[in-house]
Amino acid sequence: MSFINALFARGRILSAGILCLMPGYGMAPPSRTERPTMILSLIRHEPAHGVVIGELFINGRFECFTLEDQALLFPIGIYKVTLYNSPKTKRWVPLIHIKNRKWIEIHRGNFKHNSKGCILVGNAHTATALIQSSAAFTHLIHQLSFPAVLEVT
């Protein structure tokens, strides 16, 4: 076997003297591995008593229940989510980027008057309130990674 054929057999030469892209020989440096986008899915139920109860999923797995003020709902769609230090709650919270709306957060709260257009989370619910909101929020924050998007249906 000739020297060229031996190199070709080892994958070092593609054809007729063209050098294969090998580490250190013209190969682009490995790209930084990017984290896959985390997908939060909010499935809203029918409005009742001025509130909308929903279910929040992370990458297809149930995470917690949600509560929103029916009068302040934002449209269904897909939104970017970032982590932000809220001056309102004095905590790091997920911030939902919605066109023509500002400061829409996911945070703790039990009743619609705690919402002010934001999404509240809880481990259980009644027809008009969430239960164990602090525990649900703490668990949610520890599950999140970024980049993230929120799909609202």
Secondary structure, 3 states (H helix, E strand, C coil): CCHHHHHHHCCCEEECCEECCECCEECCCCCCCCCCCEEEEEEECCCECCEEEEEEEECCEEEEEEEEEHHHCCCCEEEEEEEEEECCCCEEEEEEECCCCCCEEEECCCCHHHCCCCEEEECEECCCCEECHHHHHHHHHHHCCCCEEEEEC
